[in-house]
Every structure is written in structure tokens, then in C-alpha cells.
């Protein structure tokens, strides 16, 4: 068992394997800031998470979301957010990836406008990943980062011109269980945010930049207000000017889509934009209405951004953001270049091209890619459609979106191929995640946790409501268990290791559970913690 160490000055109890560089990250000042933020805001965060549970019960009982009457004045009001800082004015191509050292260097050198370094969905929250990730980002900002590949002998270092760094902390629902205060684990999001802010604001200011963040998984304006209060308090504690910290919020839950104005308003001193987090948005759409047999979502392959509910959400985001002077960021192109198959690569790049042309033409101010090889293509498309730094002047007054538009069920079939692919991809991703890698190339797509979330929620929903396959078979418990076993056996034949066995047990349990678990990563995190104790 790992010893629990209590810091007398802060009151924090840390139960974790000691990793290199830990003392330079968990300094007395860092521990004091973490304690301060958790003491002031921890109870409020936990209550907001309880509010999510209560809301889910309303949805399960048949309540239908709409634009709230009690915030109509916010939606109708004439207000704007604080203008973006100079180095965030042009965000036409953003690349994302985890916080490992080589990835940070390659992403910053990729030619993208910005790099979102991710502590969330593309990162397994081992203690090593969290602490080394903070050290890697600190070194990137102070210019000392380098990496030597022992296998190839290749040296990696930063170019003179690099992407603007943006950091995504973990969501409000996640806890940092390696650190506790008064018997309660710290908020994982506050942990990631506070450490990055403390260790980097001075170096960033010296470069005429600042501490920039992407905030994930938000479901309400009240959660946005919590983040605003945490950020303002941290700025005051560190004697920073209001608005030093700038954030972009990922609209990746169906509930947040009904509150875009309110979220912008709650964070208006700090926010620069909203982002279409499309994959998690699909996951949220499935999860929130999972109790209803009339809300079954077809194969993931049929749920594209041209589906009415997704098209409506993306256009509403553009209209809402531009009215308030905020950036409207497009979604992720998960494709990666296929080097050994010209025809498959051509087809993949055609999908990326169509997606980015749609986003640029609609008025988005930038987009996301998962691989450096896609940066030139996405940049070329946005350069052609967006000669200025952004498209904030494209107000999209022609767009009208109703609750019915946001809730429209996508059309398509449920196929055996789609069912098996959900199982296969879910197991492959979870196997990698449990091994410490949350960013995984699977079948020529760069996948993160949203992939496993869509897979297992769809499987649960189909089994729970005995959905009908395109060939007429009913997806009952027996058929689902049969296919779970068959797909697991195929993977075992190729590589039967401990992580696959753990992934199979966890994934099967979640798919066959009587109730739908909120997040796969909260359950998988317990497995990571147990492995660290061995």
C-alpha cells in the first residue's frame, strides 16, 4: 500500500506513488492554493453534481428540456464578453492531444494556431501523467522542454514559432483521488487548473500571452458561474488582473446547448468562445434520454454533423457566440493520414475537407484536428473562407433554432456491424486507457474517451430497450452477451494481456448493468488507482 502523507501546513493528504519532479509541482504555494480553492468551492461543486443527478431523474420521468423562462432576460440582453487577447484573435486551426512530453513538442511545432493540451478525455489520470504533465507544460512555457527518443536517437525541441497553448483540465464531475482534504477527494478540475495557473502565469505574461483553458463537460450556467468564481478568486489570490485567465467552454452536453447565452454571460469576464464538442455531445444526447424507448440513436456512423440535431446545435452556437463577440469553434476531425492505402486515405481526407468546408462556410472561427498531418488541409480551407483573423462579423441572423430542432432524433439503422464495432472499439480504447494511454489510434481515427462513452451507452440503450437490428433480430441480453463474448475472444486471440482482461470485465459490466453509469472514466479510474497500489 502507498503511504498517505499529510502536509501539516495545508491539511492535504496525498496518497500516491512518488514521481520525479513532484516536489517542483506540489510546492508549498501550490498546496496552499489547492487547499484554498477546495475549501471555498468544494462543497458547491459537489452540490452541483447532485443537481445533475436530480435533473437526470426528471429526464428519466419524461421531462423535456427547453430554453429556460427564468433566464430569458439574459438571452434578450445587449451584452458582450471581454474581447480576446491578441494571441487568441486567430484560432483557425487547433490541434489537441495529451500532455506527454513528445506530444507537446510536436503539437506546438505543428503549424496549428493553438494546441489544446489535454488532462481530460485523451489522458489517463495516473499520478505520473498528472504530475509529469504539469512539469511538461511548465517546461514548454519557459522554453526548456526537450525530448530525446532513446529508440531512434532523435531529439525533439521547440521551433521559434509555436502554437498558442491552451490547457483542458478535467471536468467538474471528476475527482483527484490521490489528494484529499478533510476526508474528501479534491476536485480534479480545480487541481489541474490551479497547478497550471500558479506555475505558468509569470512565464506566459513575459511572452505577452496568458493562462488559457478549455473547460469541459459543463451542463449548466450555474456550473459556469462556479468556474467564474473559482477563476476570479485564483486571480485575486495570485494578484493577477481580472481577465488574465481566459477560457473557452466546450458545449458537449445537450443541456448546455440550451444555455449557451447564459454560460457566456456567467463567464463574461474570462470567456473567449464556445466549442462544438461533437463526440461528447452525441454521448450526452444518448445518455440523457437513455431511459426512453422512443429515443434510440442509430449506428454511430449514421450520426454525422449533417444530422438535423447536430447541424442545429452548431449553427446556434455560431449565432450565439458572434452576437456576444465570442469565438465559435468547430469540432474535431478525428481522421489520421493512412499511409499504406491511397484509396482509403483519399476517402478519409475527402471527409475532412467536406467537414471543414461546412464549418468555415457556416461561420466558425476555427476548427480542431487530432493529427499534425491534417493541419495544412484544415488551414488551407479556413484561409480560403476566412481571410481575416476570425468571422465574428458573420452574425447568422438567418438562423432560428427551437428546442424541437435540438432534440430531433437522428435517422439511421442499427446493424450487427455497428453493434460489433461499438464493442470492439470500446474494448480497444478502454484497454489502452487502463494501460495509461488515453489518446489511441483505432481504425484510422484518433480516439479519446468519448469513443468509449458513445459505444457503451449505445450498447446499453439498445439492450435495455430491446432495439431491433436491421436484419430483424432483437437485441436482448442473450444476443448482447453473445456478441460481447465473441468480440472479446477475437481481441484475446491477438493480445490477451492484463489490461484487456480488465477492460473486458469493466466494459461488459457497464453494458449489462441494470442502470446506466454516468461516466466510464469514473469507474475505470478506480482500476487505475488499484494498479498503482500494486
C-alpha positions as CSV (number, residue, x, y, z in Angstrom):
1,X,0.0,0.0,0.0
2,X,1.2,3.5,-0.7
3,X,1.7,5.6,2.4
4,X,-0.5,8.6,3.0
5,X,1.4,11.7,3.6
6,X,-0.3,14.7,5.3
7,X,1.1,18.2,4.7
8,X,0.8,19.9,8.0
9,X,0.6,23.4,6.6
10,X,-2.1,22.7,4.0
11,X,-4.1,19.9,5.6
12,X,-3.9,17.9,2.3
13,X,-3.4,14.2,2.5
14,X,-1.6,12.8,-0.5
15,X,-1.7,9.1,-1.3
16,X,0.2,8.4,-4.4
17,X,3.4,6.9,-5.7
18,X,6.2,9.5,-5.7
19,X,7.2,10.5,-9.2
20,X,10.1,12.5,-10.5
21,X,9.7,16.3,-10.3
22,X,6.8,16.1,-7.8
23,X,8.3,18.5,-5.3
24,X,8.7,21.1,-8.0
25,X,5.0,20.9,-8.8
26,X,3.5,20.4,-5.3
27,X,5.3,23.3,-3.8
28,X,4.1,24.9,-0.5
29,X,2.5,27.7,-2.6
30,X,0.7,25.1,-4.8
31,X,-0.6,23.2,-1.8
32,X,-1.8,26.4,-0.2
33,X,-3.7,27.4,-3.4
34,X,-5.2,24.0,-3.8
35,X,-6.4,24.0,-0.2
36,X,-7.8,27.5,-0.5
37,X,-9.8,26.7,-3.7
38,X,-11.1,23.4,-2.4
39,X,-12.1,24.8,1.0
40,X,-14.1,27.7,-0.6
41,X,-15.6,25.8,-3.6
42,X,-15.6,22.1,-3.0
43,X,-19.0,21.8,-1.3
44,X,-20.6,23.9,-4.0
45,X,-19.1,21.7,-6.7
46,X,-20.5,18.6,-5.0
47,X,-23.9,20.1,-4.8
48,X,-23.9,20.9,-8.5
49,X,-23.0,17.3,-9.2
50,X,-26.0,16.3,-7.0
51,X,-28.1,18.7,-9.1
52,X,-27.1,16.7,-12.2
53,X,-28.4,13.5,-10.6
54,X,-31.7,15.2,-9.7
55,X,-32.0,16.5,-13.3
56,X,-31.4,13.1,-14.7
57,X,-34.3,11.7,-12.7
58,X,-36.5,14.4,-14.2
59,X,-35.4,13.4,-17.7
60,X,-36.0,9.7,-16.9
61,X,-39.5,10.6,-15.8
62,X,-40.3,12.3,-19.1
63,X,-39.4,16.0,-18.6
64,X,-38.3,17.7,-21.8
65,X,-35.6,20.4,-21.8
66,X,-36.3,23.8,-23.3
67,X,-34.8,27.3,-23.2
68,X,-35.5,28.4,-19.6
69,X,-38.0,31.2,-18.9
70,X,-36.2,32.5,-15.9
71,X,-33.1,33.4,-17.9
72,X,-34.9,34.9,-20.9
73,X,-33.6,38.4,-19.9
74,X,-30.0,37.1,-20.3
75,X,-30.8,35.8,-23.8
76,X,-32.5,39.0,-24.8
77,X,-30.0,41.4,-23.2
78,X,-27.5,43.5,-25.1
79,X,-24.1,42.5,-23.7
80,X,-20.8,41.2,-24.9
81,X,-17.9,39.2,-23.5
82,X,-14.5,40.6,-22.8
83,X,-12.5,40.8,-26.1
84,X,-10.0,38.1,-26.7
85,X,-6.3,38.8,-26.1
86,X,-4.2,39.4,-29.2
87,X,-2.7,35.9,-29.4
88,X,-6.2,34.3,-29.3
89,X,-7.7,36.5,-32.0
90,X,-6.9,34.0,-34.8
91,X,-7.6,30.4,-33.9
92,X,-8.3,28.9,-37.3
93,X,-6.7,25.5,-36.7
94,X,-6.3,24.0,-33.2
95,X,-4.7,20.6,-32.6
96,X,-5.4,18.5,-29.5
97,X,-3.6,15.8,-27.6
98,X,-2.4,14.6,-24.2
99,X,0.3,16.2,-22.0
100,X,3.2,13.8,-22.6
101,X,6.5,15.5,-23.5
102,X,6.9,14.4,-27.1
103,X,3.3,15.1,-28.0
104,X,3.5,18.7,-26.5
105,X,6.6,19.5,-28.6
106,X,5.2,18.0,-31.8
107,X,1.8,19.7,-31.4
108,X,3.4,23.1,-30.6
109,X,5.5,22.7,-33.7
110,X,2.7,21.5,-35.9
111,X,1.8,24.8,-37.6
112,X,-1.6,25.0,-35.8
113,X,-2.8,28.2,-34.4
114,X,-3.3,26.7,-31.0
115,X,-2.6,23.5,-29.1
116,X,-5.1,22.2,-26.5
117,X,-3.0,20.1,-24.1
118,X,-5.5,17.7,-22.5
119,X,-5.6,16.5,-18.9
120,X,-9.1,15.2,-19.6
121,X,-10.5,12.8,-22.3
122,X,-7.2,11.9,-24.0
123,X,-5.4,11.4,-20.8
124,X,-5.4,8.6,-18.3
125,X,-5.3,10.3,-14.8
126,X,-2.5,8.3,-13.3
127,X,-0.5,10.2,-10.8
128,X,2.5,10.1,-13.1
129,X,0.5,11.6,-16.0
130,X,-0.9,14.4,-13.9
131,X,2.3,15.5,-12.3
132,X,4.6,14.9,-15.3
133,X,2.1,16.7,-17.5
134,X,2.2,19.8,-15.3
135,X,6.0,19.7,-15.4
136,X,6.0,19.3,-19.2
137,X,3.7,22.3,-19.7
138,X,5.8,24.4,-17.3
139,X,8.9,23.5,-19.3
140,X,7.1,24.3,-22.6
141,X,6.2,27.7,-21.4
142,X,9.6,28.6,-20.1
143,X,11.3,27.3,-23.2
144,X,13.3,24.5,-21.6
145,X,11.3,21.5,-22.9
146,X,13.1,18.9,-25.0
147,X,12.8,15.2,-25.6
148,X,15.3,12.5,-26.7
149,X,13.9,9.4,-28.2
150,X,16.0,6.5,-26.8
151,X,14.9,4.1,-29.6
152,X,15.6,6.4,-32.6
153,X,18.1,8.8,-31.1
154,X,16.0,11.7,-32.4
155,X,16.0,14.9,-30.5
156,X,12.8,17.0,-30.2
157,X,12.8,20.7,-29.3
158,X,10.6,23.7,-29.9
159,X,10.7,25.8,-33.1
160,X,11.0,29.6,-32.8
161,X,7.3,30.0,-33.7
162,X,4.8,27.7,-31.9
163,X,1.1,27.3,-31.4
164,X,-0.6,29.1,-28.6
165,X,-1.0,26.8,-25.6
166,X,-4.5,26.1,-24.1
167,X,-5.0,23.6,-21.3
168,X,-8.0,21.4,-20.7
169,X,-8.4,20.5,-17.0
170,X,-10.7,17.6,-16.1
171,X,-14.4,18.1,-15.7
172,X,-16.3,19.1,-12.6
173,X,-17.6,15.5,-12.2
174,X,-14.1,14.1,-11.8
175,X,-12.1,13.8,-8.5
176,X,-8.4,13.7,-7.9
177,X,-8.4,10.8,-5.5
178,X,-4.7,10.9,-4.9
179,X,-5.3,14.1,-2.8
180,X,-7.9,14.6,-0.1
181,X,-8.9,17.5,2.2
182,X,-10.9,16.7,5.4
183,X,-11.6,13.2,4.1
184,X,-12.9,14.4,0.7
185,X,-11.0,14.0,-2.6
186,X,-10.2,17.2,-4.4
187,X,-11.9,18.4,-7.5
188,X,-9.8,17.1,-10.4
189,X,-10.6,20.2,-12.4
190,X,-9.6,22.6,-9.7
191,X,-6.4,20.6,-9.2
192,X,-5.4,20.8,-12.8
193,X,-6.4,24.4,-13.2
194,X,-4.7,25.7,-10.0
195,X,-1.4,24.0,-10.7
196,X,-1.1,25.2,-14.2
197,X,-2.1,28.7,-13.4
198,X,0.3,29.0,-10.5
199,X,3.3,27.6,-12.3
200,X,2.9,29.4,-15.6
201,X,1.2,32.8,-15.4
202,X,4.5,34.7,-15.0
203,X,6.3,32.9,-17.9
204,X,3.3,33.4,-20.1
205,X,3.0,37.1,-19.2
206,X,6.6,37.6,-20.2
207,X,5.7,36.3,-23.6
208,X,2.7,38.6,-23.9
209,X,0.4,35.5,-23.6
210,X,-1.6,34.2,-20.7
211,X,-3.1,31.2,-18.9
212,X,-5.7,29.9,-21.3
213,X,-8.1,27.0,-20.7
214,X,-10.7,24.8,-22.3
215,X,-13.5,23.9,-19.8
216,X,-15.2,20.6,-20.5
217,X,-18.4,18.7,-19.7
218,X,-20.4,21.7,-18.4
219,X,-24.1,21.2,-18.1
220,X,-25.5,24.5,-16.8
221,X,-24.8,28.2,-16.4
222,X,-24.6,27.5,-12.6
223,X,-21.6,25.4,-13.3
224,X,-20.1,28.2,-15.5
225,X,-20.7,30.6,-12.6
226,X,-18.8,28.3,-10.3
227,X,-15.8,28.2,-12.7
228,X,-16.0,32.0,-13.0
229,X,-15.9,32.4,-9.2
230,X,-13.0,30.0,-8.9
231,X,-11.1,31.7,-11.6
232,X,-11.7,35.2,-10.2
233,X,-10.7,34.1,-6.7
234,X,-7.5,32.5,-8.0
235,X,-6.6,35.7,-9.9
236,X,-7.1,37.7,-6.7
237,X,-5.1,35.2,-4.7
238,X,-2.2,35.5,-7.2
239,X,-2.6,39.3,-7.6
240,X,-3.5,39.0,-11.3
241,X,-5.6,41.4,-13.2
242,X,-9.2,40.4,-13.8
243,X,-9.4,38.7,-17.1
244,X,-5.8,37.4,-17.0
245,X,-7.3,33.9,-17.2
246,X,-9.2,33.2,-20.4
247,X,-11.4,30.2,-21.1
248,X,-13.3,28.5,-23.9
249,X,-16.2,26.3,-23.0
250,X,-16.9,23.1,-24.8
251,X,-20.6,22.7,-25.5
252,X,-20.6,19.0,-25.4
253,X,-23.7,18.2,-23.4
254,X,-27.3,18.5,-24.6
255,X,-28.3,20.6,-21.5
256,X,-25.6,23.2,-22.2
257,X,-26.9,23.6,-25.7
258,X,-30.0,25.2,-24.2
259,X,-27.9,27.6,-22.1
260,X,-25.2,29.0,-24.4
261,X,-26.1,32.6,-23.8
262,X,-26.3,32.0,-20.0
263,X,-22.9,30.3,-19.9
264,X,-21.2,33.1,-21.9
265,X,-22.8,35.6,-19.5
266,X,-21.8,33.8,-16.4
267,X,-18.1,33.7,-17.6
268,X,-18.1,37.0,-19.5
269,X,-15.0,38.4,-17.7
270,X,-13.0,35.4,-18.7
271,X,-14.6,33.6,-21.7
272,X,-13.4,33.9,-25.3
273,X,-15.6,31.4,-27.0
274,X,-17.6,28.2,-27.2
275,X,-16.6,25.0,-29.0
276,X,-18.7,22.3,-30.7
277,X,-17.5,19.2,-28.7
278,X,-19.4,16.9,-31.1
279,X,-18.4,13.4,-29.9
280,X,-19.2,14.1,-26.3
281,X,-22.3,15.9,-27.4
282,X,-23.6,12.7,-29.1
283,X,-22.7,10.7,-25.9
284,X,-24.7,13.2,-23.8
285,X,-27.6,13.1,-26.2
286,X,-27.8,9.3,-25.8
287,X,-27.2,9.3,-22.1
288,X,-29.7,12.0,-21.1
289,X,-32.6,10.2,-22.9
290,X,-31.4,6.7,-22.3
291,X,-34.5,5.7,-20.3
292,X,-36.9,6.3,-23.2
293,X,-37.5,3.6,-25.8
294,X,-38.6,6.2,-28.3
295,X,-35.2,8.0,-28.2
296,X,-33.0,5.2,-29.6
297,X,-30.0,6.5,-31.5
298,X,-28.8,4.5,-34.6
299,X,-25.3,3.4,-35.5
300,X,-22.6,6.0,-34.7
301,X,-21.6,6.0,-38.4
302,X,-25.1,7.4,-39.3
303,X,-24.8,10.3,-36.7
304,X,-22.8,12.9,-38.6
305,X,-22.7,16.7,-38.3
306,X,-25.2,16.9,-41.1
307,X,-27.9,15.3,-38.9
308,X,-30.5,17.9,-38.1
309,X,-29.9,18.0,-34.3
310,X,-26.2,18.4,-34.7
311,X,-26.5,21.0,-37.6
312,X,-28.9,23.0,-35.5
313,X,-26.6,22.9,-32.4
314,X,-23.6,24.0,-34.4
315,X,-25.4,26.9,-36.2
316,X,-27.0,28.1,-32.9
317,X,-23.5,28.1,-31.3
318,X,-22.2,30.3,-34.1
319,X,-25.1,32.7,-33.9
320,X,-24.9,32.9,-30.1
321,X,-21.2,33.4,-29.9
322,X,-20.9,36.1,-32.6
323,X,-23.8,38.1,-31.1
324,X,-21.7,38.3,-27.9
325,X,-18.3,38.9,-29.5
326,X,-17.1,35.3,-28.7
327,X,-15.3,32.8,-31.0
328,X,-17.4,29.9,-32.3
329,X,-15.0,27.0,-32.6
330,X,-15.8,23.9,-34.8
331,X,-15.4,20.3,-33.9
332,X,-12.8,17.6,-34.1
333,X,-11.7,15.8,-37.3
334,X,-10.6,12.5,-35.8
335,X,-9.1,11.1,-39.0
336,X,-5.4,10.4,-39.3
337,X,-3.4,10.0,-42.5
338,X,-3.5,6.5,-43.9
339,X,0.0,5.9,-45.3
340,X,-0.4,2.3,-46.8
341,X,-3.7,2.7,-48.6
342,X,-4.0,5.6,-51.1
343,X,-7.7,5.0,-51.8
344,X,-8.7,4.9,-48.1
345,X,-6.6,7.9,-47.4
346,X,-8.2,9.8,-50.2
347,X,-11.7,8.9,-48.8
348,X,-10.7,10.0,-45.3
349,X,-9.3,13.3,-46.5
350,X,-12.5,14.0,-48.5
351,X,-14.5,13.6,-45.4
352,X,-12.2,16.0,-43.6
353,X,-12.5,18.5,-46.4
354,X,-16.3,18.4,-46.5
355,X,-16.5,18.8,-42.8
356,X,-14.1,21.8,-42.6
357,X,-15.7,23.5,-45.6
358,X,-19.1,23.2,-43.9
359,X,-17.7,24.7,-40.7
360,X,-15.8,27.6,-42.4
361,X,-18.8,28.3,-44.6
362,X,-21.2,28.3,-41.7
363,X,-19.1,30.9,-39.9
364,X,-17.0,29.0,-37.4
365,X,-13.8,30.9,-36.4
366,X,-11.6,27.8,-36.3
367,X,-11.6,24.1,-36.1
368,X,-10.0,21.1,-34.4
369,X,-7.8,18.4,-35.8
370,X,-6.3,15.4,-34.0
371,X,-3.2,14.8,-36.1
372,X,-0.4,17.2,-37.3
373,X,-0.9,15.8,-40.9
374,X,-4.3,17.4,-41.0
375,X,-3.2,20.9,-40.1
376,X,-2.2,22.1,-43.6
377,X,-5.5,20.8,-45.1
378,X,-7.7,22.5,-42.4
379,X,-5.7,25.7,-42.6
380,X,-6.0,25.8,-46.4
381,X,-9.8,25.5,-46.2
382,X,-10.1,28.2,-43.5
383,X,-7.6,30.5,-45.2
384,X,-9.8,30.4,-48.3
385,X,-13.1,31.1,-46.5
386,X,-11.7,33.3,-43.7
387,X,-9.2,35.9,-44.9
388,X,-9.5,37.9,-41.6
389,X,-8.5,36.6,-38.2
390,X,-12.0,35.3,-37.5
391,X,-15.6,35.6,-38.6
392,X,-17.1,37.5,-35.7
393,X,-18.9,39.7,-38.1
394,X,-20.9,36.8,-39.5
395,X,-23.9,37.1,-37.2
396,X,-26.0,34.4,-38.7
397,X,-29.3,36.3,-38.1
398,X,-30.8,33.8,-40.6
399,X,-30.6,31.0,-38.0
400,X,-33.6,30.1,-35.9
401,X,-33.3,27.0,-33.6
402,X,-36.0,25.6,-31.4
403,X,-36.0,23.0,-28.7
404,X,-37.5,20.6,-31.2
405,X,-34.5,21.1,-33.5
406,X,-32.0,20.4,-30.8
407,X,-34.0,17.3,-29.7
408,X,-34.7,15.8,-33.2
409,X,-33.7,12.2,-33.3
410,X,-31.2,11.2,-36.0
411,X,-32.3,8.8,-38.6
412,X,-30.5,5.5,-39.4
413,X,-30.3,1.8,-38.8
414,X,-28.9,-0.4,-36.1
415,X,-26.7,-3.0,-37.7
416,X,-24.8,-6.0,-36.4
417,X,-21.7,-4.4,-37.9
418,X,-22.4,-1.2,-35.9
419,X,-23.0,-3.2,-32.7
420,X,-19.8,-5.3,-33.1
421,X,-17.8,-2.2,-33.9
422,X,-19.1,-0.5,-30.7
423,X,-17.9,-3.4,-28.7
424,X,-14.6,-3.8,-30.5
425,X,-13.6,-0.1,-30.4
426,X,-14.9,0.3,-26.8
427,X,-12.7,-2.6,-25.6
428,X,-9.6,-1.5,-27.6
429,X,-9.9,2.1,-26.2
430,X,-10.5,1.0,-22.6
431,X,-7.6,-1.5,-22.8
432,X,-5.3,1.4,-23.8
433,X,-6.7,3.8,-21.2
434,X,-6.2,1.3,-18.4
435,X,-2.6,0.9,-19.7
436,X,-2.1,4.7,-19.2
437,X,-2.7,6.0,-22.7
438,X,-5.9,8.0,-23.3
439,X,-5.3,9.0,-26.9
440,X,-5.4,6.0,-29.2
441,X,-5.4,5.5,-33.0
442,X,-8.1,2.9,-33.8
443,X,-9.1,2.0,-37.3
444,X,-7.5,5.3,-38.7
445,X,-9.3,7.5,-36.2
446,X,-7.6,9.2,-33.2
447,X,-10.0,8.3,-30.4
448,X,-10.4,9.6,-26.9
449,X,-12.8,8.7,-24.0
450,X,-15.8,10.0,-25.9
451,X,-15.5,7.0,-28.2
452,X,-15.8,4.5,-25.4
453,X,-18.7,6.6,-24.0
454,X,-20.7,6.5,-27.2
455,X,-20.0,2.8,-27.7
456,X,-21.1,1.6,-24.2
457,X,-24.1,4.0,-23.9
458,X,-25.4,2.9,-27.3
459,X,-25.0,-0.8,-26.4
460,X,-26.7,-0.2,-23.0
461,X,-29.6,1.7,-24.6
462,X,-30.1,-0.9,-27.4
463,X,-30.0,-3.8,-24.9
464,X,-32.2,-2.0,-22.3
465,X,-35.0,-1.3,-24.8
466,X,-34.6,-4.5,-27.0
467,X,-33.9,-2.5,-30.1
468,X,-34.3,-4.2,-33.4
469,X,-31.4,-4.8,-35.8
470,X,-31.7,-4.1,-39.5
471,X,-32.0,-7.8,-40.1
472,X,-34.9,-8.2,-37.7
473,X,-33.2,-9.7,-34.7
474,X,-34.0,-8.2,-31.2
475,X,-31.0,-7.1,-29.2
476,X,-31.9,-8.8,-25.9
477,X,-29.5,-9.7,-23.1
478,X,-28.6,-13.1,-24.6
479,X,-27.6,-11.6,-28.0
480,X,-25.7,-8.7,-26.4
481,X,-23.7,-11.1,-24.2
482,X,-23.0,-13.4,-27.1
483,X,-21.6,-10.5,-29.2
484,X,-19.6,-9.1,-26.2
485,X,-18.0,-12.6,-25.7
486,X,-17.3,-13.1,-29.4
487,X,-15.6,-9.7,-29.9
488,X,-13.6,-10.1,-26.7
489,X,-12.4,-13.5,-27.8
490,X,-11.2,-12.1,-31.1
491,X,-9.1,-9.5,-29.3
492,X,-7.8,-12.1,-26.8
493,X,-6.5,-14.2,-29.7
494,X,-4.4,-11.3,-30.8
495,X,-3.2,-10.0,-27.4
496,X,-4.5,-11.4,-24.2
497,X,-2.9,-9.2,-21.6
498,X,-4.0,-7.9,-18.1
499,X,-5.3,-4.6,-19.5
500,X,-7.6,-6.4,-22.0
501,X,-8.9,-8.7,-19.2
502,X,-9.6,-5.6,-17.0
503,X,-11.2,-3.7,-19.9
504,X,-13.4,-6.7,-20.9
505,X,-14.7,-7.1,-17.3
506,X,-15.3,-3.4,-16.8
507,X,-16.9,-2.8,-20.3
508,X,-19.2,-5.9,-20.0
509,X,-20.3,-4.9,-16.6
510,X,-21.2,-1.4,-17.7
511,X,-23.1,-2.6,-20.9
512,X,-25.1,-5.2,-19.0
513,X,-25.7,-3.1,-15.9
514,X,-29.4,-2.5,-14.8
515,X,-28.7,1.2,-14.6
516,X,-26.6,3.4,-16.9
517,X,-23.4,4.6,-15.3
518,X,-22.7,8.4,-15.8
519,X,-19.1,8.1,-17.0
520,X,-17.0,5.2,-17.9
521,X,-13.8,7.0,-16.8
522,X,-15.0,7.4,-13.2
523,X,-15.3,3.6,-12.9
524,X,-12.1,3.0,-14.8
525,X,-10.2,5.4,-12.6
526,X,-10.7,3.0,-9.6
527,X,-8.9,0.3,-11.6
528,X,-6.0,2.7,-12.2
529,X,-5.8,3.6,-8.5
530,X,-5.8,-0.1,-7.6
531,X,-3.0,-0.8,-10.1
532,X,-0.9,2.0,-8.6
533,X,-1.1,0.3,-5.2
534,X,0.5,-2.9,-6.5
